[in-house]
């Protein structure tokens, strides 16, 4: 564990300032292919944001709606807003106007930092956006102080302040941290810092509230479980992986988004790794990269020392492929949730060596207390646990919805309560069996779903993505599964598919979409 791991509740903005003092001239933050800001330059720009926000009337406790794709200016603005005593509020604009409006009503932001393109597509070109499936709220009509990212476009409110001016990236601005532009506010680990919506209906949206202290604990724990250090170079667009790198004194580079896109192309990402030593990707994106390497369409990166994987289950089949294509690269599997991140981290080697039932997650990270309830559900607490859900009592611990057990000090995932299927009198948890099925030779990915019958029972269907050169995979599974999984969980049907549908920001397997496809296919 990193020596910089904070005591419970240490303010994460203090951790950044400590790193600035240690390595002021080291590279800290930039876009891939461009000269990065040093830690001193990053600090100066953060302090400038604090000074200019306060000069415009921003007050501690103000909330800022944030709708800007990751870039240097966006990260500086996030740091500066929190250092100014404010809260960053992430709300996906693609959730639809009704749910968006309900979420805004709940958080009541007084500021908004928005990409200019969203003003255009939700205003004058609203009809054009709808033709492409975009149903956006009217950002220009929000009753807040507006900050625009990008050139002025029609629909942008009058008086919207250019982000480049706030963060000091306009031509000609310079401000070394050695001559502080503004004294940062007093540290307050208990102050609200980040709000992220995770789930809920229009009537009852769920917003996770993190404090400066819970962020500090989580970010430092994440950095301490990797090999990140001064001199390392991380490549990712994920804020919750990039910030730990910066706090550890490493360099963080980000890829460029396509002009109208919300997702980084995995192949383009891999081709621009350059001298990066570390990267974070989702399992789904890594699979795309491995496909390209195996097909000879992409040269494997040569400088990459470590890849962290998170956001979805990391299967042994994927790890075996990655080890073959990237033999000199260490693989880490990160388990966590928005409410408490990280929870556990394990190496690909340890995951592949595990022989027991279930999916090994590794030991809980320092400070996280994990226990298993009587019904098998995993219960978590620790300094990186969020304060709670907006408008609800504070959390002391959280029930994850995951079923787990301990084997020695290793936390082992046994399935999801909500993914449970029922056949006859048997409760079947797919997460208990999918890792073992994915370990069968020729299986690239395996997902079990239940298709309800007219009597309320479920037909268990196993969807399998086979390796391109695999043959007789269905026959092999029928032969081997009775010795690998409980007989009571054997699938009724085995269906070979080209891919498993995914959804969400982290490209998790979309079981609902898969269930619908299989129901149609099986009639």
Rosetta blueprint (number, residue, H / E / L):
1 X L
2 X L
3 X L
4 X L
5 X L
6 X L
7 X L
8 X L
9 X L
10 X L
11 X L
12 X H
13 X H
14 X H
15 X H
16 X H
17 X H
18 X H
19 X H
20 X H
21 X H
22 X H
23 X L
24 X L
25 X L
26 X L
27 X E
28 X E
29 X E
30 X E
31 X E
32 X L
33 X L
34 X L
35 X L
36 X L
37 X E
38 X E
39 X H
40 X H
41 X H
42 X H
43 X H
44 X H
45 X H
46 X H
47 X H
48 X H
49 X H
50 X H
51 X H
52 X H
53 X H
54 X H
55 X H
56 X L
57 X L
58 X L
59 X L
60 X L
61 X L
62 X L
63 X E
64 X E
65 X E
66 X E
67 X E
68 X L
69 X L
70 X L
71 X L
72 X H
73 X H
74 X H
75 X H
76 X H
77 X H
78 X H
79 X H
80 X H
81 X H
82 X H
83 X H
84 X L
85 X L
86 X L
87 X E
88 X E
89 X E
90 X E
91 X L
92 X L
93 X H
94 X H
95 X H
96 X L
97 X H
98 X H
99 X H
100 X H
101 X H
102 X H
103 X H
104 X H
105 X H
106 X H
107 X H
108 X L
109 X L
110 X L
111 X E
112 X E
113 X E
114 X E
115 X E
116 X H
117 X H
118 X H
119 X H
120 X H
121 X H
122 X L
123 X L
124 X L
125 X L
126 X H
127 X H
128 X H
129 X H
130 X H
131 X H
132 X L
133 X L
134 X L
135 X L
136 X L
137 X L
138 X L
139 X H
140 X H
141 X H
142 X L
143 X L
144 X L
145 X E
146 X E
147 X E
148 X E
149 X E
150 X L
151 X L
152 X L
153 X L
154 X L
155 X L
156 X L
157 X L
158 X L
159 X L
160 X L
161 X E
162 X E
163 X H
164 X H
165 X H
166 X H
167 X H
168 X L
169 X L
170 X L
171 X L
172 X L
173 X L
174 X L
175 X L
176 X L
177 X L
178 X L
179 X L
180 X L
181 X L
182 X L
183 X L
184 X L
185 X L
186 X L
187 X L
188 X L
189 X L
190 X L
191 X L
192 X E
193 X E
194 X E
195 X E
196 X E
197 X E
198 X E
199 X E
200 X E
201 X L
202 X L
203 X L
204 X L
205 X E
206 X E
207 X E
208 X E
209 X E
210 X E
211 X E
212 X H
213 X H
214 X H
215 X H
216 X H
217 X H
218 X H
219 X H
220 X H
221 X H
222 X H
223 X H
224 X H
225 X L
226 X L
227 X L
228 X L
229 X L
230 X L
231 X L
232 X L
233 X E
234 X E
235 X E
236 X L
237 X L
238 X L
239 X H
240 X H
241 X H
242 X H
243 X H
244 X H
245 X H
246 X H
247 X H
248 X L
249 X L
250 X L
251 X E
252 X E
253 X E
254 X E
255 X L
256 X L
257 X L
258 X L
259 X L
260 X L
261 X L
262 X L
263 X L
264 X L
265 X L
266 X H
267 X H
268 X H
269 X H
270 X H
271 X H
272 X L
273 X L
274 X L
275 X L
276 X L
277 X L
278 X E
279 X E
280 X E
281 X E
282 X L
283 X H
284 X H
285 X H
286 X H
287 X H
288 X H
289 X H
290 X H
291 X H
292 X H
293 X H
294 X H
295 X L
296 X L
297 X L
298 X L
299 X L
300 X L
301 X L
302 X L
303 X L
304 X L
305 X L
306 X E
307 X E
308 X E
309 X E
310 X L
311 X L
312 X L
313 X L
314 X L
315 X L
316 X H
317 X H
318 X H
319 X H
320 X H
321 X H
322 X H
323 X H
324 X H
325 X H
326 X L
327 X L
328 X L
329 X L
330 X E
331 X E
332 X E
333 X E
334 X E
335 X E
336 X E
337 X E
338 X L
339 X L
340 X E
341 X E
342 X E
343 X E
344 X E
345 X E
346 X E
347 X E
348 X H
349 X H
350 X H
351 X H
352 X H
353 X H
354 X L
355 X L
356 X L
357 X L
358 X L
359 X E
360 X E
361 X E
362 X E
363 X L
364 X E
365 X L
366 X L
367 X L
368 X L
369 X E
370 X E
371 X E
372 X E
373 X L
374 X L
375 X L
376 X L
377 X E
378 X E
379 X E
380 X E
381 X E
382 X L
383 X L
384 X L
385 X E
386 X L
387 X L
388 X E
389 X E
390 X L
391 X L
392 X L
393 X L
394 X E
395 X L
396 X L
397 X L
398 X E
399 X E
400 X E
401 X E
402 X E
403 X E
404 X E
405 X E
406 X E
407 X E
408 X L
409 X L
410 X E
411 X E
412 X E
413 X E
414 X E
415 X E
416 X E
417 X L
418 X L
419 X L
420 X L
421 X E
422 X E
423 X E
424 X L
425 X L
426 X E
427 X E
428 X E
429 X L
430 X H
431 X H
432 X H
433 X H
434 X H
435 X H
436 X H
437 X H
438 X H
439 X L
440 X L
441 X L
442 X L
443 X E
444 X E
445 X E
446 X E
447 X E
448 X E
449 X E
450 X E
451 X E
452 X E
453 X L
454 X L
455 X L
456 X L
457 X L
458 X E
459 X E
460 X E
461 X E
462 X E
463 X E
464 X E
465 X E
466 X E
467 X L
468 X L
469 X L
470 X L
471 X L
472 X L
473 X H
474 X H
475 X H
476 X H
477 X H
478 X H
479 X H
480 X H
481 X H
482 X H
483 X H
484 X H
485 X L
486 X L
487 X H
488 X H
489 X H
490 X L
491 X L
492 X L
493 X E
494 X E
495 X E
496 X E
497 X L
498 X L
499 X L
500 X L
501 X L
502 X E
503 X E
504 X L
505 X L
506 X L
507 X L
508 X E
509 X E
510 X L
511 X H
512 X H
513 X H
514 X H
515 X H
516 X H
517 X H
518 X H
519 X H
520 X H
521 X H
522 X H
523 X L
